[in-house]
Amino acid sequence: MAHRTSARDVVNAIKDVDFPAGKDDLVQAAGRSGASQDVVKALRGIPAEQYANREEVARSVRVDPDSDLGTSPAQQAEQARAGGRPGQSQHLREVPKPPVEEELDR
């Protein structure tokens, strides 16, 4: 399935939301902000739960895996192995840097 939106687009669409917020609040806020249909559709696809902040929303919404997250292939592989919250997009799960990358950052 092709995703035509990015995490940044979703976050921009809900910039005026007061958190914590539920899925319905987020969808309504995106509609009021004039977000694209792709962004609204992506928000409709998230699990129906309370979100504490924009980061949690960005991690739960399905977007283009290459959109704007900057994860390395090693991090993507670790995300696939580690799993995450039910309904959370695989490419948005928290993942530590591989030891080789940590060593190179020093």
Buried (B, 14 or more C-beta within 10 A) or exposed (E): EEBBBBBEBBBBBBEEBEBEBEBEBBBBBBBEBEBEEBBBBBBBBBEEEEBEEBEBBBBBBBBBBEBEBEBEEBBBEBBEEEEBEEEBBEBBBEBEBBEEEEEEEE
